[in-house]
Amino acid sequence: MVTAATRVAVAQSDVTSPADAVVGVQAIAGGDSAIGMVGTTAATNNWPGAETPNLAFDNNSANPGATKYLNFAKTGTGVVVTPAAPSIVTGLKLYAANDAPERDPFTYTLEGTNAANPTALGTLWSLISSGDTGLQTDPGRFVAGPAISFTNVADYTSYRLLFPTVRDSANANSMQIGEIELLGSIVPEPATIGLLGSGLLGCGLLRRRRGH
């Protein structure tokens, strides 16, 4: 939980980057998630070698959706992502991929954890937000749905984003997403906060001296 005494957050932005650790998963019984793999087996937690989970965080802003993450298990699939620093996520933005609108994720659940190994069985996840993805009305290919905002004051080191449903499960053979943005603020380390405080204190003392 964030406290004013120990944490200072910066302006809201995408807290993820292409360098982040990303694992493709599918929800399983007991609140855990199974790790997927490269493959093209139907109805299975796997993905083509050119459509891996990390491509949902590659920041391809010039043509979002041209690269994508596809999972043949379809429902309950998603990712576990560990950004470079702890963060407070208060929003979500999803980009439709290049084709097959029936594969667009329709609903989501976003959870956070501070576990050292977020993909381990038994990891405790805290629900941050759930609801519609913003893609209920097809935005078109390579296009983002509206940004989703929600209230959250807790900081986490890793996030699990799952998509329980897709637009047209009867006709879709998979779930796919072009780009994922987790919107929020990075939480500086305590040492950084201390340096900031020392700098502000130094500026105050300097102003006092100049005032005499």
Disulfide bonds with the S-S distance in Angstrom:
none
